Amino acid sequence: MNTADFLDPLIDSSFKGFPHNSPALRLSQIGAKGWNVLRGDLPLPLAVIRREPMRRNLAWMLDFAKTRGLGLTPHGKTSMSPQLFRQQLDAGAWGMTVANVTQLRVAVAAGAQRSLIANQVFAAMDLQCIDDLLQSQAGLRIVFLVDSVDQLGLIEAWRQEHPGEHAFEVLLEVGVPGGRTGCRELTQAMQLAARLHASAAVRLVGVECYEGLAASGNTEQDQPYAQRLTDLLVAVARACDEQDLFDSSEVLLSAGGSAIFDLVTSALGTALGRPVQGLLRSGCYVTSDQGNYKRMMSAVAARTGCGAGLEAAMEVWARVQSCPEPGLAILAVGKRDISYDLEMPIPLLHCRRDSTEPNTASADWKISALNDQHAYLRGSGAKHAALQVGDLICLGISHPCTTFDKWRWMPLVDDAYKVCDAIVTVF
């Protein structure tokens, strides 16, 4: 993979949202074109990232981790953008988190020397890829999760058929009944830890959990749930330490999604008989959102006193394409362009077709439904009645992951919506 082409690829009009009449450009050339979203220089719909709020988010989350003695290992599945990976690493992230080996290859190509696959790895092709990467790049570190003897057996069988000098570094994953992956209780986890320690195919270097599945934004519910899970993580880590089952001089303890990450930080700093590196894996913080994570961040702020915290940095702009009846405007944007898995898009701004000055959307404006390419904007009153075909509407999102994956590129814009840079995604 050519690193220069990977980080600075050619973008052309085959990319949704790129100007139809523009020649192909390197990503690094786009900021010099002087394009402005509100002036109509780019075709809509268009997802954009507001540069300054995003930069503040990068700095805020890194500071949050560092002041608690933790390393930040952002989950790359949120953006799958090599340019954002590079910015996160350059800002001081310990490494990158990914969900699978395909994503791992993107992170490594973007410059990640340390990667955590927050998932179980056992397929022959995936193990071979990890082994090849470790052999080809000195200093590379790749860690993945194990939660069963069955998985370990598959890894050992593969290694027996493919002898090599690298034992795979693994974290033992713990979970909760009814949850996703992970050992459910201490005895089960310790039986697995003993087997991992005895295996020549792997090295047990830490313990991991993921607390975000049951996050509600209600502290009275979230706190005891996170506490039960992290209590198990700490119990396993201490027992492994006491029984000398870790195969490393430093123990990795990892947790932390994007919703209740503050509730796991104390567990990740647990003192053991050897040094501990706590790793926080939040990913959605890079742009946050105007819905689900805004609510979650409000609860984090109330618990920690950290102030406003993260800001929503991603928006999707679309045009009014029809006003077929009173109280209804149809926007030319739909499920192919914007997230809808957690809740409908949120009208934020309105810019008349003959203006470049956006105004706040009325509080009663709602997106009631989405088709593949259409959104139903409902409202009442004179402001909604004055909507015209060609007007611009800015929509907020709830869940950045499922908007990122709908776009091959996104411009970064300043506060006046002038395009100043861009990113690509590799899903």
C-alpha positions in Angstrom: 0.0 0.0 0.0 1.5 3.4 -1.1 1.3 5.5 2.1 1.3 8.8 0.2 -1.6 7.8 -2.0 -3.4 6.3 1.0 -3.2 9.5 3.1 -3.5 11.9 0.2 -5.7 10.1 -2.4 -7.3 11.5 -5.6 -10.9 12.6 -5.2 -13.2 13.1 -8.2 -16.8 13.5 -9.1 -17.6 9.8 -8.6 -17.5 10.7 -4.9 -20.9 11.8 -3.7 -20.9 15.5 -2.8 -17.8 16.4 -4.9 -18.4 19.1 -7.5 -19.6 17.7 -10.8 -17.4 19.9 -13.0 -14.2 19.7 -11.0 -11.2 17.8 -12.2 -9.9 15.1 -9.9 -7.9 16.6 -7.0 -5.6 15.3 -4.3 -7.2 15.5 -0.9 -4.5 18.0 0.1 -5.5 20.4 -2.8 -9.2 20.7 -1.8 -8.8 23.3 0.9 -7.2 25.8 -1.6 -10.3 25.8 -3.9 -12.2 28.3 -1.9 -15.5 26.3 -2.0 -18.3 27.2 0.3 -21.2 24.9 1.2 -23.7 27.8 1.6 -22.8 29.4 -1.7 -23.7 26.2 -3.6 -20.2 25.2 -4.7 -20.8 21.6 -3.8 -23.7 19.3 -4.7 -26.1 18.4 -1.9 -26.8 16.4 0.2 -23.4 16.7 1.8 -22.0 15.6 5.2 -19.5 18.1 6.6 -17.2 18.2 9.6 -16.8 21.5 11.4 -13.1 21.8 11.9 -12.8 23.8 15.0 -15.3 21.8 17.2 -13.6 18.6 16.0 -10.2 19.9 17.0 -11.5 20.9 20.4 -13.0 17.4 20.8 -9.6 15.7 20.0 -7.9 17.9 22.6 -10.6 17.5 25.2 -10.7 13.7 25.1 -6.9 13.3 25.2 -6.8 15.6 28.2 -9.6 13.7 29.9 -7.6 10.4 29.6 -4.2 11.9 30.5 -5.4 13.7 33.6 -6.6 10.3 34.8 -3.3 8.6 34.0 -4.8 6.7 31.1 -3.8 6.2 27.5 -6.3 7.0 24.8 -6.8 4.4 22.1 -9.6 5.8 19.9 -11.9 3.3 18.3 -11.4 3.8 14.6 -14.6 2.1 13.5 -16.4 5.4 14.1 -14.8 7.2 11.2 -12.6 4.7 9.4 -10.7 7.7 8.1 -6.9 7.5 7.7 -6.6 11.3 8.0 -8.5 11.3 11.3 -6.5 8.3 12.6 -3.4 10.3 11.8 -4.6 13.4 13.6 -5.6 11.3 16.7 -2.2 9.6 16.8 -0.3 12.9 16.2 -2.3 14.5 19.0 -0.9 11.8 21.4 -3.1 8.8 21.3 -1.4 5.6 22.7 -2.6 3.7 19.6 -5.8 2.9 17.6 -8.6 0.5 18.4 -10.3 -1.4 15.6 -13.0 -4.0 15.3 -11.4 -6.5 12.9 -8.3 -7.3 10.9 -9.6 -5.4 7.8 -9.8 -2.2 9.9 -6.4 -3.1 11.5 -4.7 -2.8 8.1 -6.1 0.7 7.6 -4.9 1.8 11.1 -1.4 0.4 10.4 -1.2 2.0 7.0 -2.2 5.3 8.7 0.8 5.0 11.0 -0.5 3.2 14.1 2.4 1.4 15.8 0.1 0.0 18.5 -3.4 -1.4 17.8 -6.0 -3.1 19.9 -8.6 -5.3 18.1 -11.5 -5.0 20.4 -12.9 -8.3 19.3 -12.2 -12.0 19.1 -9.7 -13.1 16.4 -9.5 -16.8 15.3 -10.0 -17.2 11.6 -6.9 -18.5 9.7 -6.8 -15.6 7.2 -7.0 -13.0 10.0 -4.3 -14.7 12.1 -2.1 -15.0 9.0 -2.5 -11.2 8.3 -1.6 -10.3 11.8 1.5 -12.6 11.7 2.5 -11.1 8.4 2.2 -7.5 9.7 4.3 -8.3 12.8 7.0 -9.9 10.7 7.1 -7.2 8.2 7.2 -4.1 10.5 9.6 -3.9 13.4 8.1 -2.4 16.5 4.5 -3.1 15.6 2.2 -4.1 18.4 -1.1 -5.8 17.8 -3.3 -7.0 20.7 -6.7 -8.8 20.4 -9.3 -10.3 22.7 -9.9 -13.9 23.8 -12.9 -15.1 25.8 -13.1 -18.9 25.4 -11.0 -22.0 25.3 -12.6 -22.8 22.0 -11.2 -19.7 20.5 -7.8 -20.4 21.9 -7.9 -23.9 20.4 -8.4 -22.4 16.9 -5.4 -20.1 17.5 -3.2 -22.9 18.7 -4.2 -25.2 15.8 -3.3 -22.5 13.3 0.0 -21.8 15.0 0.9 -25.4 15.0 0.4 -25.5 11.2 2.2 -22.1 10.8 5.2 -22.1 13.1 6.5 -18.6 13.8 8.5 -16.5 16.3 5.5 -14.3 17.4 3.1 -15.4 20.1 -0.1 -13.3 19.7 -0.6 -10.8 22.5 -4.1 -11.1 23.9 -6.4 -9.6 26.5 -8.9 -11.7 28.4 -12.3 -10.3 27.9 -15.0 -10.2 30.6 -18.7 -9.5 30.1 -22.1 -9.7 31.7 -25.0 -12.2 31.5 -27.2 -11.3 28.6 -24.5 -9.1 27.1 -22.2 -9.6 24.1 -18.8 -11.4 24.3 -16.7 -12.0 27.4 -16.4 -14.4 30.3 -19.4 -14.0 32.6 -17.8 -14.8 36.0 -14.5 -15.0 37.9 -14.1 -18.8 37.9 -14.7 -19.1 34.1 -12.3 -16.2 33.5 -9.5 -17.7 35.7 -9.8 -21.1 34.0 -9.3 -19.4 30.7 -6.4 -17.2 32.1 -4.6 -20.4 33.2 -5.0 -21.9 29.7 -3.8 -18.7 28.0 -0.7 -18.5 30.3 0.1 -22.2 29.5 -0.2 -21.7 25.7 2.8 -21.2 23.5 0.6 -19.6 20.8 -0.4 -16.5 22.9 0.8 -14.1 25.6 -1.7 -12.9 28.1 -1.0 -9.2 28.6 -4.2 -7.8 30.2 -7.9 -7.8 30.8 -10.6 -6.0 28.9 -14.4 -5.2 29.0 -16.9 -3.0 27.1 -19.5 -1.2 29.2 -21.4 0.7 26.6 -24.1 -1.7 25.5 -26.5 -0.9 28.4 -25.7 2.8 28.7 -28.9 4.8 29.1 -27.7 8.3 30.1 -29.4 7.8 33.5 -26.6 7.7 36.2 -28.7 5.8 38.6 -28.9 2.9 36.1 -25.5 3.3 34.4 -23.3 3.6 37.5 -24.2 0.2 39.2 -24.1 -1.6 35.8 -20.6 -0.2 35.0 -19.5 -1.0 38.5 -20.5 -4.7 38.3 -18.6 -5.1 35.1 -15.5 -3.2 36.2 -15.5 -5.1 39.5 -15.2 -8.3 37.5 -12.4 -6.8 35.4 -10.5 -5.8 38.5 -11.0 -9.1 40.2 -9.7 -11.0 37.2 -6.7 -8.7 36.9 -5.8 -9.0 40.5 -6.1 -12.8 40.5 -4.0 -13.1 37.4 -1.4 -10.9 38.9 -1.3 -12.8 42.2 -1.1 -16.1 40.3 1.6 -14.7 38.0 -0.5 -15.5 34.9 0.4 -12.3 32.9 3.1 -12.8 30.3 4.3 -9.2 30.2 6.1 -6.7 32.3 3.2 -4.2 31.9 -0.5 -5.1 32.2 -3.0 -3.6 29.9 -6.5 -2.8 31.3 -9.0 -1.5 28.8 -12.6 -0.4 28.6 -14.4 2.8 27.6 -16.9 3.3 24.8 -18.3 6.7 24.0 -21.3 6.9 26.3 -20.3 6.3 29.9 -16.5 6.3 29.6 -16.1 8.2 32.8 -17.5 5.4 34.9 -14.7 3.0 34.0 -11.6 5.2 34.5 -10.9 4.3 38.1 -10.9 0.6 37.4 -8.4 1.1 34.5 -5.9 2.6 37.0 -6.0 -0.4 39.4 -2.7 -0.9 41.1 -1.1 -4.4 40.6 2.3 -5.9 41.4 3.6 -4.7 38.0 3.0 -1.5 36.0 -0.5 -1.0 34.6 -1.4 0.9 31.4 -5.0 1.8 31.3 -6.5 2.2 27.9 -9.7 4.2 27.1 -11.2 3.3 23.8 -13.9 6.0 23.1 -14.4 6.6 19.3 -17.5 8.8 18.7 -15.9 11.7 20.6 -14.2 12.8 17.4 -17.4 14.5 16.1 -19.9 13.6 18.9 -23.5 14.4 17.7 -26.6 16.4 18.4 -28.7 13.5 19.7 -27.7 10.4 21.6 -24.1 11.4 22.5 -25.1 14.9 23.4 -27.4 13.5 26.0 -24.8 11.0 27.2 -22.2 13.8 27.5 -24.6 15.9 29.6 -24.7 13.0 32.1 -20.8 12.7 32.0 -20.6 16.5 32.6 -22.9 16.3 35.6 -20.9 13.4 37.1 -17.5 14.8 36.5 -18.0 18.6 36.5 -16.0 18.8 33.3 -18.1 21.6 31.8 -19.6 21.4 28.3 -17.2 18.7 27.2 -17.6 17.4 23.7 -19.3 19.3 20.9 -21.2 18.1 17.9 -19.0 18.6 14.8 -20.8 16.7 12.0 -23.7 18.0 10.0 -25.6 17.0 6.9 -26.8 19.7 4.5 -29.7 19.1 2.1 -32.0 21.2 -0.1 -35.8 21.5 0.0 -36.9 19.7 -3.2 -40.7 20.0 -2.8 -43.4 21.6 -0.6 -46.3 19.4 -1.6 -48.8 20.3 1.1 -49.1 22.6 4.2 -46.9 21.6 7.0 -44.7 19.3 4.9 -41.4 19.9 3.0 -39.5 17.1 1.3 -35.7 17.3 1.6 -33.4 15.6 -0.9 -31.6 13.5 1.7 -32.3 10.1 3.0 -31.2 6.8 4.5 -28.3 6.6 2.1 -26.9 9.8 3.4 -27.5 10.2 7.2 -27.9 8.0 10.3 -31.3 6.9 11.5 -30.5 3.8 13.6 -30.9 5.6 16.9 -33.3 8.4 16.0 -34.3 10.7 13.1 -32.1 13.5 12.0 -32.5 16.8 13.8 -33.2 20.1 12.0 -30.7 22.7 13.1 -30.4 25.5 10.6 -32.3 27.0 7.6 -30.6 29.0 4.9 -32.8 30.6 2.2 -31.8 29.8 -1.4 -30.9 33.4 -2.0 -28.7 33.8 1.1 -25.6 32.5 2.7 -26.7 33.4 6.2 -28.2 30.4 8.1 -30.8 30.9 10.8 -31.8 28.6 13.6 -34.5 26.1 12.7 -37.9 26.4 14.4 -38.1 24.2 17.5 -41.2 22.4 16.2 -39.5 21.3 12.9 -39.1 17.5 12.9 -38.0 14.8 10.5 -40.9 12.4 10.7 -39.7 9.8 8.2 -36.9 8.9 5.8 -36.8 7.1 2.5 -33.7 6.1 0.7 -33.3 9.6 -0.8 -36.0 11.7 0.8 -36.7 13.2 4.3 -40.1 14.4 5.5 -39.7 17.8 7.3 -42.8 18.6 9.2 -43.6 21.8 11.1 -46.2 24.6 11.5 -46.3 28.4 11.5 -45.2 31.1 9.2 -41.5 30.0 9.1 -42.3 26.6 7.9 -44.9 27.9 5.4 -42.2 30.2 4.0 -39.9 27.3 3.0 -39.2 27.3 -0.7 -37.8 24.8 -3.1 -34.0 25.3 -3.2 -33.7 26.4 0.5 -30.9 24.7 2.5 -31.5 22.8 5.7 -28.8 21.7 8.1 -29.5 18.4 9.9 -27.9 17.1 13.1 -27.3 13.4 13.7 -27.7 10.9 16.4 -24.8 8.3 16.1 -21.8 9.5 14.0 -20.7 6.0 13.1 -23.6 5.4 10.8 -23.2 8.7 9.0 -19.5 8.3 8.5 -20.0 5.0 6.7 -22.4 6.6 4.1 -19.7 8.9 2.7 -16.4 8.2 0.9 -15.2 11.7 1.6 -16.2 14.7 3.8 -15.1 18.3 3.6 -13.9 20.0 6.8 -15.4 23.5 7.0 -14.7 26.6 9.0 -17.4 28.6 10.9 -18.5 30.3 7.6 -18.8 26.8 5.9 -15.8 27.5 3.7 -14.1 24.2 2.8 -10.6 24.2 4.4 -9.6 20.6 4.3 -11.1 17.1 3.7 -11.0 13.5 4.8 -11.8 10.2 3.2 -13.2 7.0 4.7 -12.2 3.4 4.1 -15.1 1.2 5.0 
